[in-house]
Amino acid sequence: MIQYTEGDFKEFIIRPNSSLSWRGNKIFFFMLFFVSFIIAISFAMVGMWMILPFAGLEMLLLGSALTYCYIKNSQCEIVKIDEKKVSVALINMRSKKVFDCNKYWAKFVLDKPRINGYPHKLLLRSAGREMEIGALLTDDERIKLANMLKRNV
């Protein structure tokens, strides 16, 4: 998903496509938790008590998987282009990495894959350094972003 804003500087916010918010994840988890434990308790009441620990383990694994997916989907990349410089910030839950370069030397390059079926790579190159941009996007979105960035540099 690409958001574009324009003003004194141009800004591109790149995020992965996220199907559920954190609140939606919690609602989904607690609905499944409730249904699973109603079923497990009804089985336990007729003598099959061993289903309870497995239902608990199942819910623990589901909660862990939902949390992991949410953390992975909360990453974003912000590309800012102003009169003098190009700045790319990679932001995730734990860290923020910033790559700054002079706009005059900045070049956005879309590398074609060596093997058919693999995605393109979008790179920002400047003064012998390079950084990949748009790894969170689909290949079509990455190509679209490359064209937008090349027009603005």
N, C-alpha and C positions, 0 to 999 in steps of 0.2 A: 504494500500500500504506500503510495507516494502522496504527500501533501506539499503544495507549492504556495509560497507567499512571496509577494513582491512589494518593495518599498525602496528605502535607501539602499537596501541590499536584497539579494535574492536568497531564499532559504528553501531547502528541500528536506523534508522530514520523511525518513524511510523506516517503515515498520513492517514486521511480518503480518500476514493476515491472521488475525486472532478471532476464533469463533465465539469464545465466551469471555466475559469479564471475570474479575475475581469474585464478585458477588454472584454471578451466574454459576461459576464453578462450585461455590459453597452451596447454593440451592440444589444443584444437581447432585452433589455428594450427599447432602442430608436427606434428600428424597430416596436415593438408593440405600443409604444407611438405614432409614426407617423401614423400608420394604424388606430388606435383607434380614433385619433383626426380628421383625414380626414373623417372618417365615421360620427363622432359626428357633425362636422361642416356641412357636407352635409345634415344631418337631421335637424340641426338648421336653415339652409337656407330655408327649406320648412315649417318652423313654429314649429318644435318640439324642442324648445330651451332648455327644461329641461334635455335633454340628456347630455349637456355639463358638468354640475357639477358632474353627475354620472360617466362620462368618466374620469374626473379629479380625483375623489375619487378612481376609479378602478386603475388608474396608480399610485397613491400614495400608495395604498395597495400592488400592484405588486412590486414597487421599494423597499418598506420596507421588503417584504418577500425575495426578492433576496439578499438584504443586510444582513439580518439575516442569511440566508443559507450560504453566503460567509464567514461571521464571524465564524460560527460554523465549517465550513470546513477548516478554516485556522489554527486550532489547530494542534499541533504535539507533539510527545513524542520522546525523544532522549535517548537511552540507550548506555552508554559507558562502556566498560569493558577493564581495563588495568591490569598490573601485580599485583597491590595491592588493587584496589578498583573497585566497581561497582557504577555507577552513573546514575540516571534516572532524566531527566528534563521534566516537563510538561509545555508546552509553549502555551499560547493563546494570544489574542490581548491585554489583560490587565495585565496579570501577568505571572510569571515564578516560578514554584515550583521545588525544587531540593531535591532529596532523595539520600544521599550517604551512602555507607556501605563498610565494609571490604570484599574483595573478598573471604577470607577464610570462613566467616560466611554467605555469601550470598547463597540463595537457591531459585531457580525459581520453583514454584509449579503451576501445572495446576489442578484446582479444577473442578471436574465433577459437572454438575448441579444436583440438587435434584429432579427436575421435568423434564421429557422428553420434548425436544423441546426448552429448555432454553439454552443459550450459556454457554460455559466453562468460568472460570475466571482464568486469568494468574496473579499470585502474586509473588512479590519479597519479601522474608522474610529474616530478619536479626536481631539478638539480640532482639527478642520480638517485633519487628516492622514489618509492612507489607505495601505494596503499590500495587495497581492494575495497571497492564500494559496491553496495547493493547485493551482498551475499545472501541477504534475507529475502530477496525477491525472486519471482519466477523469471525464466529466461526472457519472456516477452516483455515483462515489466522492466527488466534490466536494460534491454535494447531501447525501450521508450525513454527511460531515464538517461541513457547515454546521449540520445539525440537532444533531449532537453538541456543537459549540462553543456554539451558542445555549442549549442546556440547561445548560451549565456556567458561563456568565457571569452 
